[in-house]
């Protein structure tokens, strides 16, 4: 029975024609266009002008869902290089310390996200320095009215038009703006290396690569009908957040992530119960030789303890040469994995009906409440 089921599922994920019957918004193309998203956004942000009006002493990035994920990637990827504190807000309210020495980056793919619009007004009142990333909407109007530095996303390489699949625009739009502000520094050579890494991973994970030769398909089968936990460390924390969120929305799956060394101080004692842990969970350990040396050892020991609790584990090595390349190697692999998992489940990955109905109900129930 299992062989026949897998044969049927393979017939879906091994055929672009069968995939197209489920993938009605063409999310597959958005995944395969990640390198083009990065190149496009990087070149577009080069023409943006920004002159600080005061010394930038801290950075706050306001964004929700897919539009806010780039901030988490950047915070952890550039942790060793950042000269000023950088944090992000996934809510309606900016921190109390925001002032004229704060750079606030407002990020919303639609340009209408209410939490970000609320933060835009607060940032103005606090006399913060402001940059904007959006494809249009209210934030574009705010940027134009106030002459803020503005990166307008032209999502030509996101055919699905799903904000979470515009992660190349989100991350490198922010990187481009933060480079203009002098907060971080990235070279054209680094961008080229990232795109090359992505393209190599696409060649390994694309539909035409069959069976166990395709790491994304193999992983998708292992995640099917399980509750996966992605385990990372160090600079990969932000991309683990992205990957878990994309699996939530694309595969409609309960996927979470944990971080070493923090999880070693508590979760190791939380593996025994409930008894269903062993049958429900699978821990995916993302290994990198660029982690802190002690975290490399911690990852191995942590996996052993999870194994000792009779919970399935899998180690996946990330092999690119630099941290920024490894971030996008992982992002590409897990992007394909979540998509294939949706195909195995027999669902269209693009619609997010519960999120959309929640927004409608929230709007009805909060009419008259100022944000």
C-alpha positions as CSV (number, residue, x, y, z in Angstrom):
1,X,0.0,0.0,0.0
2,X,2.8,2.4,0.9
3,X,4.6,1.8,-2.3
4,X,1.5,2.6,-4.3
5,X,0.8,5.7,-2.3
6,X,4.4,6.9,-2.8
7,X,4.3,6.1,-6.5
8,X,1.2,8.3,-6.8
9,X,2.8,11.1,-4.8
10,X,6.0,10.8,-6.9
11,X,3.9,11.2,-10.1
12,X,2.8,14.6,-8.8
13,X,6.1,16.1,-7.6
14,X,8.0,14.7,-10.6
15,X,5.8,16.3,-13.2
16,X,5.5,20.0,-13.9
17,X,2.1,19.3,-15.6
18,X,0.7,17.6,-12.5
19,X,2.2,20.3,-10.2
20,X,0.4,23.0,-12.3
21,X,-2.9,21.4,-11.5
22,X,-2.5,22.2,-7.9
23,X,-0.1,25.2,-8.0
24,X,-2.7,27.5,-9.6
25,X,-0.8,30.8,-8.7
26,X,2.5,29.4,-10.0
27,X,4.4,29.5,-6.7
28,X,7.0,27.2,-8.1
29,X,8.2,29.9,-10.4
30,X,8.5,32.3,-7.5
31,X,10.8,29.8,-5.8
32,X,12.9,29.4,-8.9
33,X,13.2,33.2,-9.4
34,X,14.8,33.9,-6.0
35,X,18.1,34.7,-7.6
36,X,16.5,37.1,-10.0
37,X,14.6,38.8,-7.1
38,X,17.9,39.4,-5.4
39,X,19.6,40.8,-8.5
40,X,16.6,43.0,-9.3
41,X,16.2,44.5,-5.8
42,X,20.0,45.0,-5.4
43,X,20.2,46.9,-8.7
44,X,17.0,48.9,-7.9
45,X,18.2,50.1,-4.5
46,X,21.5,51.4,-5.9
47,X,19.7,54.5,-7.3
48,X,18.1,55.4,-3.9
49,X,19.5,58.4,-2.1
50,X,19.7,58.8,1.6
51,X,21.5,61.3,3.8
52,X,21.3,60.8,7.6
53,X,20.0,63.9,9.4
54,X,21.7,62.8,12.6
55,X,24.0,60.0,13.8
56,X,22.3,56.7,13.5
57,X,22.6,54.9,16.8
58,X,20.1,52.2,16.4
59,X,17.8,50.6,13.8
60,X,14.3,49.3,14.0
61,X,12.6,47.5,11.2
62,X,8.8,47.3,11.2
63,X,7.1,44.5,9.2
64,X,4.7,41.7,9.5
65,X,4.6,38.1,8.1
66,X,6.6,37.7,4.9
67,X,7.4,41.5,4.8
68,X,9.1,41.3,8.2
69,X,11.1,38.2,7.8
70,X,14.0,39.9,6.1
71,X,14.7,41.8,9.3
72,X,15.3,38.6,11.2
73,X,17.6,37.2,8.5
74,X,19.6,40.4,8.5
75,X,19.8,40.7,12.3
76,X,21.4,37.3,12.7
77,X,23.4,37.2,9.5
78,X,25.2,40.5,10.1
79,X,25.4,40.2,13.9
80,X,29.2,40.2,13.9
81,X,29.4,43.2,11.6
82,X,26.6,45.6,12.9
83,X,28.0,48.7,14.5
84,X,24.7,49.8,16.0
85,X,21.9,47.7,17.5
86,X,19.3,46.4,15.0
87,X,15.9,45.0,16.0
88,X,12.5,44.5,14.5
89,X,8.9,45.2,15.6
90,X,6.1,42.8,14.7
91,X,3.4,44.8,16.3
92,X,1.6,48.2,16.4
93,X,4.0,50.0,18.7
94,X,7.6,51.2,18.3
95,X,10.0,51.1,21.3
96,X,10.1,54.0,23.6
97,X,13.8,54.8,22.8
98,X,13.1,55.6,19.2
99,X,14.2,59.2,18.4
100,X,16.1,61.3,15.9
101,X,19.0,58.9,16.1
102,X,16.9,55.9,15.2
103,X,16.6,54.6,11.6
104,X,13.1,53.1,11.2
105,X,12.6,50.9,8.1
106,X,8.9,50.4,7.3
107,X,8.4,47.2,5.3
108,X,5.1,46.0,3.8
109,X,4.7,44.2,0.5
110,X,1.1,45.5,0.1
111,X,1.9,48.8,1.6
112,X,-1.3,48.7,3.6
113,X,-0.3,46.4,6.6
114,X,-2.0,48.2,9.5
115,X,0.7,47.5,12.1
116,X,3.3,49.0,9.9
117,X,1.1,52.0,9.0
118,X,0.7,52.6,12.8
119,X,4.5,52.5,13.2
120,X,4.9,54.9,10.4
121,X,2.9,57.6,12.2
122,X,4.8,57.0,15.5
123,X,8.1,57.1,13.7
124,X,7.2,60.5,12.3
125,X,6.0,61.8,15.7
126,X,9.3,60.7,17.3
127,X,11.3,62.5,14.6
128,X,13.0,59.2,13.5
129,X,14.9,58.9,10.2
130,X,12.6,56.8,8.0
131,X,13.0,54.4,5.0
132,X,10.2,52.5,3.3
133,X,9.9,49.2,1.4
134,X,6.6,48.5,-0.3
135,X,5.0,47.6,-3.7
136,X,2.6,50.5,-3.3
137,X,-0.4,51.3,-1.1
138,X,-0.5,53.6,1.9
139,X,3.2,53.4,2.6
140,X,4.0,54.6,-0.9
141,X,1.8,57.6,-0.3
142,X,3.4,58.3,3.1
143,X,6.9,58.0,1.5
144,X,6.1,60.3,-1.3
145,X,4.4,62.9,0.9
146,X,7.3,63.0,3.4
147,X,10.1,62.5,0.9
148,X,11.4,59.4,2.6
149,X,14.0,57.1,1.0
150,X,11.7,54.6,-0.8
151,X,12.3,51.3,-2.4
152,X,9.3,50.4,-4.5
153,X,9.1,46.7,-5.1
154,X,8.4,45.8,-8.7
155,X,7.5,42.1,-8.2
156,X,8.2,40.9,-11.7
157,X,10.1,37.9,-10.4
158,X,7.3,36.9,-7.9
159,X,4.7,35.5,-10.3
160,X,2.7,34.0,-7.4
161,X,2.3,37.5,-5.9
162,X,2.5,36.0,-2.4
163,X,4.4,38.3,0.0
164,X,6.1,35.4,1.7
165,X,7.6,34.3,-1.6
166,X,9.1,37.7,-2.3
167,X,11.8,37.0,0.3
168,X,14.6,38.0,-2.1
169,X,13.0,41.4,-2.5
170,X,12.4,41.7,1.3
171,X,15.9,40.7,2.3
172,X,17.9,42.5,-0.3
173,X,15.6,45.5,-0.4
174,X,16.5,46.0,3.2
175,X,20.2,45.2,2.7
176,X,20.2,47.8,-0.1
177,X,18.6,50.5,2.1
178,X,20.7,49.7,5.1
179,X,23.8,49.8,2.9
180,X,22.8,53.3,1.8
181,X,22.5,54.3,5.4
182,X,25.9,53.0,6.2
183,X,24.6,50.4,8.7
184,X,26.0,47.3,6.8
185,X,28.2,46.7,3.8
186,X,27.7,44.2,1.0
187,X,29.6,44.0,-2.3
188,X,28.5,43.1,-5.8
189,X,30.9,40.1,-5.6
190,X,29.0,38.8,-2.6
191,X,25.7,39.2,-4.4
192,X,27.0,37.3,-7.4
193,X,28.2,34.5,-5.1
194,X,24.8,34.3,-3.4
195,X,23.0,34.1,-6.8
196,X,25.4,31.4,-7.9
197,X,24.7,29.4,-4.7
198,X,21.0,29.7,-5.2
199,X,21.2,28.6,-8.9
200,X,23.3,25.5,-7.9
201,X,20.7,24.6,-5.3
202,X,17.8,25.0,-7.7
203,X,19.6,22.6,-10.1
204,X,19.7,20.0,-7.3
205,X,16.1,20.6,-6.2
206,X,14.1,21.3,-9.4
207,X,11.2,19.1,-10.5
208,X,13.3,17.2,-13.1
209,X,15.6,15.8,-10.5
210,X,13.9,12.6,-9.4
211,X,13.8,10.4,-6.2
212,X,16.5,10.4,-3.6
213,X,18.8,12.4,-5.9
214,X,16.6,15.4,-5.0
215,X,17.2,16.6,-1.4
216,X,14.1,18.7,-1.2
217,X,11.8,15.9,-2.3
218,X,13.5,13.4,0.0
219,X,13.0,15.8,2.9
220,X,9.4,16.6,2.0
221,X,8.5,12.9,2.2
222,X,10.2,12.7,5.6
223,X,8.1,15.7,6.9
224,X,4.8,14.4,5.6
225,X,2.3,13.8,8.4
226,X,4.9,14.8,11.0
227,X,5.5,17.8,13.2
228,X,8.9,19.0,12.1
229,X,11.3,21.1,14.2
230,X,14.1,22.8,12.4
231,X,17.2,23.1,14.6
232,X,19.9,25.7,13.7
233,X,22.4,27.9,15.4
234,X,24.1,31.3,15.0
235,X,23.6,33.1,11.8
236,X,21.0,30.7,10.4
237,X,18.4,31.6,13.1
238,X,16.7,34.2,10.9
239,X,16.4,31.9,7.9
240,X,15.0,29.1,10.1
241,X,12.3,31.5,11.0
242,X,11.6,32.2,7.3
243,X,11.6,28.5,6.5
244,X,9.2,27.6,9.3
245,X,6.8,30.4,8.4
246,X,6.9,29.4,4.7
247,X,6.0,25.8,5.7
248,X,3.2,27.0,7.9
249,X,1.6,29.0,5.0
250,X,2.6,26.9,2.0
251,X,2.2,23.4,3.3
252,X,-0.4,24.4,6.0
253,X,1.8,22.4,8.4
254,X,2.6,22.9,12.1
255,X,6.4,23.5,11.7
256,X,8.6,25.2,14.3
257,X,12.2,26.0,14.8
258,X,14.7,25.9,17.8
259,X,18.1,27.4,18.3
260,X,21.3,26.0,19.8
261,X,22.6,26.7,22.3
262,X,19.4,28.1,23.9
263,X,17.4,25.0,23.5
264,X,20.1,23.0,25.3
265,X,19.2,24.8,28.5
266,X,15.6,23.7,28.7
267,X,14.1,21.7,25.9
268,X,16.3,18.6,26.4
269,X,14.2,17.9,29.5
270,X,11.0,18.4,27.6
271,X,11.4,15.6,25.0
272,X,10.0,12.8,27.1
273,X,6.3,13.8,27.3
274,X,3.8,13.5,25.9
275,X,4.4,10.0,24.9
276,X,3.3,10.8,21.4
277,X,6.5,12.9,20.8
278,X,8.3,9.9,19.4
279,X,5.6,9.2,16.8
280,X,4.7,12.8,15.9
281,X,7.9,14.7,15.8
282,X,11.0,14.8,13.6
283,X,14.0,17.1,14.3
284,X,15.9,18.5,11.3
285,X,19.4,19.5,12.4
286,X,20.9,22.0,10.0
287,X,24.7,21.7,10.2
288,X,27.3,24.3,9.3
289,X,31.1,24.4,9.7
290,X,30.7,28.2,10.0
291,X,28.9,28.0,13.4
292,X,30.8,28.9,16.5
293,X,33.1,25.8,17.2
294,X,31.3,25.0,20.4
295,X,27.9,25.1,18.6
296,X,29.1,22.6,16.1
297,X,29.7,20.2,19.0
298,X,26.5,21.2,20.7
299,X,24.5,20.3,17.5
300,X,25.9,16.8,17.5
301,X,25.3,16.3,21.2
302,X,21.8,17.7,21.0
303,X,20.9,15.4,18.1
304,X,22.1,12.4,20.2
305,X,19.9,13.3,23.1
306,X,16.9,13.7,20.8
307,X,17.7,10.3,19.3
308,X,18.0,8.8,22.8
309,X,14.4,10.0,23.4
310,X,13.4,7.8,20.4
311,X,12.4,10.9,18.3
312,X,13.5,10.8,14.7
313,X,16.2,13.1,13.6
314,X,18.0,14.0,10.4
315,X,21.2,16.0,9.9
316,X,21.4,18.3,6.8
317,X,24.8,19.9,6.0
318,X,24.9,23.4,4.5
319,X,28.0,23.6,2.5
320,X,28.5,27.0,0.8
321,X,31.7,28.9,1.5
322,X,30.3,32.0,3.4
323,X,27.6,32.8,5.8
324,X,25.5,34.9,3.4
325,X,25.7,32.1,0.8
326,X,24.7,29.5,3.4
327,X,21.7,31.5,4.4
328,X,20.4,31.4,0.8
329,X,21.4,27.8,0.3
330,X,19.2,26.8,3.2
331,X,16.4,29.2,2.1
332,X,16.3,27.7,-1.3
333,X,16.4,24.1,-0.1
334,X,13.6,24.6,2.4
335,X,11.6,26.7,0.0
336,X,11.4,23.7,-2.4
337,X,10.8,21.4,0.5
338,X,7.7,23.2,1.8
339,X,6.4,23.5,-1.8
340,X,6.8,19.7,-2.4
341,X,5.2,19.0,0.9
342,X,2.1,20.9,-0.2
343,X,2.1,18.9,-3.4
344,X,2.3,15.6,-1.4
345,X,-0.6,16.8,0.7
346,X,-2.6,17.5,-2.5
347,X,-3.1,21.3,-1.8
348,X,-2.6,24.6,-3.6
349,X,0.1,26.3,-1.5
350,X,-0.8,29.9,-2.2
351,X,-4.3,30.5,-0.6
352,X,-4.2,31.3,3.1
353,X,-7.9,31.2,4.0
354,X,-7.6,31.3,7.7
355,X,-5.3,34.3,7.7
356,X,-7.5,36.1,5.2
357,X,-10.8,35.4,7.1
358,X,-9.0,36.4,10.3
359,X,-8.2,39.8,8.8
360,X,-11.8,40.3,7.7
361,X,-13.2,39.4,11.1
362,X,-10.6,41.6,12.8
363,X,-11.5,44.6,10.7
364,X,-15.2,44.1,11.5
365,X,-14.6,43.8,15.3
366,X,-12.1,46.6,15.6
367,X,-13.9,49.3,13.7
368,X,-13.5,52.6,15.5
369,X,-10.5,51.5,17.4
370,X,-7.6,53.8,16.6
371,X,-4.2,52.2,15.8
